[in-house]
Every structure is written in structure tokens, then in C-alpha cells.
Amino acid sequence: MARIAGARVLVACLGVACLLSACGGSSETTGSATSGSGSPSATPSAASSGAPVSGPEDFLAAYVAADGAVIRHDQGGDVVSEGHAYAMLVAEVAGRADVVRRVWAWTRAHLALDSGLLAFHADSHGKVLDAQAATDADVLCSFALLRYDGPGADRLHSDGRRLARAVLTHETVTDSSGRPVLVAGPWAREQKVVNPSYLMPGVFADLATLTGDRRWQALASTSVTVVDRLTDGGRSLPPDWARVEGDRVVATGSGGGDGQPQYGPDAQRTPLWFAAGCSADARRLAAAWWPILQAENRSSATALSTDGTALDPSPSVVALLGAAGSAGAAGDDAGVADLDTGASQTDAAQPTYYGGAWLALAPALRDGRLTPCS
């Protein structure tokens, strides 16, 4: 593969980051029974107290409070369940078992629902603002709990198994061929709304081993099939949202509704998960997106159409890291290095929770510390 023009990417990221307050890919998205959409949350506040992240410890210091709440300083000081999942995984990468336990204790005390799932949104004091669940957070929290190997592991493993069972019960559907498909939350089951970035083949394969439940392995296989068909074998980019129709999954607008499908702040995680997938087919898809992303400096854009046309060219940390995942799967190590540098510089210009979390997680995904594919 040809090397990406790294210098041009960095200049574009830095120049726009200094001019726009919304760069850095700061977003946590969900859909709900009431909103019916998955629009990105508010753009970063000018009063953000976040700090640039150069590694796991920086993220933990910037966003994990003393009581275990993971605070999105750049988005009004709120809490989302996804942030707690990210923080536990980052803490495990950093060897900070104490932080894993502290974050989970806050999560369990304030976000746990009777269904076994986690409320998506709360304030920093633990008052739930949206009791809908977000499937990616539920999956990743269960994954973090089950892979934890520090003091008190039995209790965390028990909690992780309960959460994993709840995901399978409340956050999956079957298509018309009887295959299991992960949907975006309990709210999404009726309309069978899918967020492709929640499909994490390597994580699902590990959950099959950690729980002993082979339904996770079936989800790992189905997820690759879904994304392969959704993107025409990698000829188009994965969308933020989609919907199961019969035995197909079709790209949709926000929250599974109308509008133009886009490769945006959600979908940009898909190359990261697929590049770290434990199947050759998952990695092949991640590599197939690189020729689209490396053209015309698309790899830094906050949003593209699924054919690669720029919709929002402002720079995004997660866009750059997602492109790096794709470049790595394609064997373009020089491209990975350029994109990683661009992501770090973009975060330094405008620190955000979302960008910082992925700066801490992406290297661990690439080198197998999170999904070792045993």
C-alpha cells in the first residue's frame, strides 16, 4: 500500500483544531425509546478541564474521579456507561486493579438496572438521566469484569457473567435466517436497529471463552458476516447505524431512521475492532477500508459518506485512530505512525474524553493486550 501523506494530515488536523471547538471526535451516542435517534452528544465545552492524553495513566488521571465516576469534562461534566467500560479497560492495560474496582463500584451502585444491564446516562453524582442501556457499554463492561485478574476477582467475574447474560437476553435479535445479531440496546429490538461499531468480533470470541457460552462465538461470526454484507465486502465504509431487514442488514440514518448514512464518530471504531478481530475475514475487511480512507486525506474527517465523500472535514481523533487500525490491517506501518501522531496532536489541541479514551485503548487493541486471540 502507498504511504499516506502524513505531513498533510498533521497540518490539516492542527490547523482546523485550532479554529474549531468541535474537533477531536468527542461523542458518545445512543438511541432510546423516546428519542429514537443516535445523534452525537454536545460538542466540547470551552471550559473543558480535560487534559491531553499520551497513555493510559493520563486518561485515568484526567477523567476518573476519586469516587470512581468517569467524568466527561468536555461535555458538561456528565457520565455515560461507555466511559466506565473504557476506563476499566484502560485501567487493566495500565495495571491499575484498584481503579478497575473503584470504577466498577460506582457503576454498580449508580447505573445497575433490574434487567442486569446498565443505565446509559447519569450526572456526576449518580442521578440517572437516561435509564436506557447502550449495548457497547454493557458488552465492554462485562468484558472488563471477566478479564480482571486482581484482588476480589471472584466478585467481579460473577458480575461480569450476569451482565453478559443480560446482553444476550435483552440486546440481541435473530434475523430471518435464525442468526443472532447484536442490536443497539433493549430499545432497538423491535425495529432491529444495529450500530455496526458495537460489533466487536475479537471481544465476542473472548467472551465465549470467558463465559463458556458459545452464543458469543456465534455473535462473533455473525458480526463479520453482517459487516461484510453491509459494506459490500469492504468496498464501502461501515455506517454509524443500520437495521436488520429479513436476512440482510441495511445502512440507515441516525438511530436506524431516515437520513443519509454516514461513516462518523460511531462507525470510526469499526476498523479498530475488526483490525483486532481474531478471524482473517474480520482483518480483511479492516484492510479493505484503507484504500478509501487514505485518499484525499479522508482519514482525519469527522464524517464521511459511506463512499468516502467528506461530509464534515473537521479533524477527529477517533477518525484518525480508526484509519490507523485499517492501515495496520493493510500492512502500512508508516501510515499507522503518521495517523497516530496526527491523533495525538489533535487531542493536544482540543482534549476530549472520547478522543482520550481511544488514544489510551487503540495501541492495546493493535498489539493484542485487549483481545489476544488465544
N, C-alpha and C positions, 0 to 999 in steps of 0.2 A: 504494500500500500504506500501511496505517496505521503510524505510527511505533511501534516497540516502547517499552514503558515503561522506558526506560534506567535511571532512578534506582532503580527497584525491583530491576532486575537487579544493579546495582552493590552495593546494600545486601545483597542475598542472598549475592552472591559473597564480599564481605568478611566478613560475619558468620559464614558457615559456614567460610570459610577459616581463620579464627582458632580455630575449635573443632575441626576435623577435620584429622588429619595426612595424609589420603589425597587431598586435593583437588589440583587442578591438572592432572588428566588425565595423570599420569605413567605411561606404558605403552609397552612395545614388545611386540608379540605375534607369535607364530609358531605353526605346527603342526609336528609331527615324526612320523616313522615310529614312534617309541617312545611319545611322549606322546599323539599323536592328538588334540590339543586346541590351542586358541589362547587360553588364559586369559591375562589381563593378568599381567605380572610383579609382583613385590613392590611394595607401596606405599612411598612415600618414607621414607627413614630420618630419624629425628630429628636425626641427626648430619650431615645433608646439608651439603656445602660448596659447593653451587651458589649462584649469585647471581642476583638479578632481571635480566631481560633487557629492554632497551629498544631494541635494534637488533642488527644482525649482529655488530659488534665485541664487544658484551657476551657474546654466546653463545660466540664463539671464545675469548675470554679466560677464560670460566668453565669450559668443558668440553673444550677441546683442549689436551692435554699437550704438553710441549716435544718429545717424541719422535714426535708425530703421533697418538697414541691419543686417541680421543674417549671420555671417561670419564663414565659415568652416576653421578655422586657421590651422587645421591639413591637409588640402588638398589644399594648395596654396592660401588661402585667398579668395575663391570664394563664390558664393551664389547659393543656389538651392531653388526652390519654396517649396519643402517639409520642409526645415529648417524653413521657415517663418510660415508654418502651425504649425509645432511643437512648435515654440516659442510663437505663440499666445495662443495655448492651455496651455502651461506651465505657461504663464503669468496669464491666467484665474485661474489656480489652485493656483497660488501664490497670487491672489487678486490684481494683478497689471494691472488695466484697462488702465493706462497711457501707459504701454508697448504694450498692445494689439493695441491701437490706433496708436502708433508710428510705430510699425512693419507693420501694415496694410497700413498706409500712404505711406511707402516706397514701399511696394508690389504693391499697386495700381498705383503709379507713374511710376514704372520701369518695372513691369512684366505683367501688364494687356494687353491682346490681344483683337483685334476687335471681336473675337469669343465669348468673355466673359470669356475665360479660362486664365490661367497664363503661361507665358514662364517658362520653366524648369530651365534654367541656365543663370547666369549673373556674371559679375565681381562685385567687392565690390562698384564700382561707379555707377552701374546700367546699364552698357552696356550689352545688351542681347547677349549671346554667343550661345544659342540654343533656338529657338523660339518654339520648340515642347513643348507640355504640358504633364505633368505627372499626371495621374488621381488621385493617392492617395493625392497629394498635393492639387489639386482642390477640392476634397471632404472634406479634413480636414480643408482647409481654409474656405470653405462655412460653415462647422460645427462650427468652432470657431466664425465666424462672427454672426451666427444666435443664438448662445447660450450666446453671450456677453450681459452683463446687466449693463454696466457702462454709463457714460456720452456720449451723441451722439449716443445712441443705434439705433435710427431710421435709420440713415445713414448706419451704419454697417449692420443692418439687411437687408436693401434694396440691398446692395452689395452682401450679402450672398445669398439672393434669386436669384439674377441674375446669380451668379456663379453656384448655384445648378441647375438652369435650363440649363445652358450651359453644365454641365456634362451629364445630361440626353439626351441632343440633340447630343453632339459630342463624347461622350465617352461610349456609350452603343450600344449593338447589340442585336439581338434576335437569339436564336438557332432554329433548325428546328421544334421544338415543340411550338415556339412562346413565349418562356420565355425570359425575359430580362436578359442580362449578362453584367456586367461592364468589359470593356476592358482597356488596359493599357494606352491608350491615343488616340487622333484622328488618329495618325499614325498606330494604331493597329486594326482599324476597318475592313479594307479589309481582312486581314488574321485572324481576330478574335483572337488576342493574348491577353491572360489573365495573370495577375500577381496575384496569389491567395492571397498574403498578402495585396492587395488593397481591398479585400472583407471583409468588417467590419460590420457584421450584426447589432450590437448594435448601431453603428453610423448611419447606414441607417435607422433603426427603429426610432431613434430620429429625423433624417431629415424629415421623413414622418410627424411627429408631428409638427416640427418647420416650415415646408413649407406648410403643408396642402396638399401635393402632394403624393397620395397613391402609385405612381410608386416607391417611395423609399422603401415602405414596401414590394412590390413585389421583389425588388432587395435584400432586407434582406433575404427573404425566399429562393429565387433562389440561393443566395450565399452559404447558408448552404447546399442545395442540391448538388451544384457543388462540393464543397469541400468534402462532404461525398462520392460522387461517385469517385472523383479523388483519394481519399486515401483509397478506399475500406472500408468505414465505420470506418476509423481510424487505419486500420491495417498497413498502410504505412504512412510516413511523407509527408506533403504537399511540392510540388516543388516550386522553385523560379518562374518558368514560365510554361505556359500551353497554349493550343489552343482549341477553340471550333471546333468540327468536328461533324456536324449533330446535334444530341441532346445530345452529350457527350462532355466532356472537357478532353483532354488527356495531360499528362505531356510531356514537351519538354525540350530541352536545352535552352541556353541563348536567351532571346528575342523572344521566340517562335520558334526558329530554331532547327537545328540539335545539337547533342551532348547529353551527359548524363544528365538527370535531377538530380538536387541536392536540398537538404534542406540546404540553405545557408543564406547569410545576408538578403535577402528579405524574404524568407519563414519563418524565425525565428520570424517574427512579427505575423504570423498567429495564433499561440497558444494564444498570448496576446489578439488579437481581439476576438477570439472565446471564450476564457475563460470569457471575459466580455460581451459576447453576451446575448441578452435578451430572447433567446429561450433555452429550455432544450436540444434540439438537437445540438445547437452550443456548449454548455458547455460539452455535452457528447463527442463530437469529440475532444475537447481540452484535456479532461481527458484520452481519448483513446491513445493519443500520449505519455503519460508519461511512460508506461512500456518500450517503445522503447528508449526514451531519458535518462532514469535513468540507463540503463545498460551500464557497461564498461566506465563510465564517459563520455558518448557521449554528455551530456548536455552542455559541455563547448566548443565543437568543432566548428570552424568557418564554416565548411561544412561537411555534411554527404550525402551519397546516400539516396534515399527515403526509403531504407530498414534499414537504421541506420549504414551502414558501413562508417567508417571515411575516408573522402577524404582530409580534411585539419584539423589536430587535434589542431592547434594553438588556444588559447583561445579567445573568443569573448564575449563582454559584452552583446550584444543582444541575442546571443545564450543562455547564462545563464538566462537572463530575460525571454526569450520565454519559456525555460524549467520550470522556476518558475511559469509562467502562467498555464502551463499544470499541474504541480504538485498541484497548488492550486485548479484547477478544479477537480483533483482526490482526494482532501481532505488531501494531505500530507503537513501539515503546517510546519513540521520540514524540509522537503525538500525545501520548499519555502524560509525559513530563511537561510539555507545553501547557496542556489543559489544566493539570494540577496547579501549576504556577499561576495561571490565569484565575482559577477559582480562589486561591489563597489571596491574591491581590484584590480581587473583587470583594471578598469578605472583609479585608483590612480597610477598604474604603468605606464600606457600609456594613458593619457587623449585624447579623441576624441569627435568631435561634435556628431557623431551618437550614440555612447555609452552614452554620457552625456545626450542627449535628451531623450533617453529611460529610463535612471535612474531617470529622473525627471517625466516622464509620467507613467511608469509602475505601481507605487503604486496607482496613481489616477484612473487608469483603474480598478485595482483589488478592490478598496474599493467603486467604484461607483460614484466618483466625476465627471468623464468624461461622462460615459454612465449609468445614474441612473436606467434605465429600469423601467420607471414610469408605 
